């Protein structure tokens, strides 16, 4: 795999165009899909995980990797921090995709017979299951004490599942909140040209290839459904969306509390790299930009909603507000 597919961006679609898109996404899932164990040579010598491998180290492009504290650590510690962060992101990915899969099955249960969305959703569930197997195998082979979401985050995520039935538009905003930031991070890493470990490169290539379909469906579903929502539901969506994005983006863009404690990363280093770092804030804004632009297109980014995005640090002060 040397090239990566880009997400189809088609704007507003009529009924026939939307049905054709969903059917095309289903066909693509048949023609280009991956198996977590058949399509990754886990036991090949070059795929083995050595925690001391310098390719796991954070690069100077990483906001934590460029700090004086990180550079002062012994090589083995630097590589373990990088590997531990990757494994943690994958563990969180497994937990997110568990919620996603169960929500998608509930969503499919509500669809009318013969709906093209039904077939597509089951393809996505299968692909997300393969992603979970892929991520879990990486975590297992990393051999580090990896923890995923905190208890309160797991509790909150479980509440999202019910929206697949009761408020599917909000559910698919949650889908974008979990998938868009990691897709942005992975595409950026693949495009960087850095000599990454072949195992993590292969995992990212597979993931972004199939996520292009998932992101396309979620965005076009929202384009189709949001304009018909009541004023109350549009208000709820406009206020909840930035909160979801603020939480989900940071889960995939900064070290967990377990990593901070395990390696004794000082509070001032976390502030330097993340909390008070304009570059980290800019990267976060870039990671959620597609969702923000979609909500603006749908009339859900203006007034109080736009101010909330700013308060949460998800858009630059100069960003235009409708």
C-alpha positions, 0 to 999 in steps of 0.5 A: 500500500503506497497510496491512501484513498481520500474521503469522498466529499460530494456536498448535498445529495438527493435521494437517488444520489445518496442511495447510490453513494451508500451502495458504492461504499458497500461495494468498496467494502467488498473490493478493498477490505482487510483481515487483522491477521491475514493482512498483517505479517505479525510474526515476520522478523521486521514486525517484531516489537522491541521496546528499545527500538529507537523507531518508537521514540517521539520525533522532534515534530511531536510536542512532547518529543521536543521538550528538554525533559524528554530529550534528557531521558535515556534512549530506552525510556524515550522509546518506551514512552513512544510505544506506550503512547501508541499502545494506549491510543490503540486500547482507547480505539478498541473501547471506542469501536466497541461503543461504535459497533454496538451503536451501529447495530442498534441503528441498523435495527431501526432501518426499514427493510431494503434500506441500502444503509442496512448493508453498509452499516453491517460492513462497517461493523465488520471492519471495525471488528477487524480494527479492534482485533488489530489494535488488541494484538498490537497492545498484546505484543507491546507487553506494556501495562496499558490502560484505556479510558477512565471509569467515568469516560467508559460510563459516558461512552456507554450513554452514547450508544442509546443515541444510535436509537433515540438521536442518531444525528448526535451518535454520528457526531460522536462517530466523527469525534472519535474517528476524525482526530485519529484519522488526521493524526495518522494521515499526518504521520504517514505523510511525514516521511519519517522512518516509522516501524513497519508494523505501526505503518501497516496498521495505520495504512489499513485503518485510514483506508477503511476509515475513509468510507466510515467518515464519508458515510457519517458526514453524508448521513448528517448532511441528509438528516440534520436539516430536517431536525427540530429547532430543539434538536438542532440546538442540542446538537450544536452545543453537544458537538464541541464538547464531544470533540474537545474530549475525544480529540485529547484522548488521541493527542496527549498522554494518559494519566497512566503514562504520566505517572509511569514515567514521572512526566512533570506537570510543568512538562505537560503544560509546556507541551500541551496545556500552554502550547499554541502549537498543540492548540493549533493541531487540535483545531486542525484535527477537528476542522472537518467536523467544525466545517460540516456543522457550519455548513449545516447552520450549527456553528454560529452565535453561542455554539461558535463561542463554545467552540472557542472557549474549548480551544477548538477554533482560533479567535480569528475564525469567522463566525456566521 
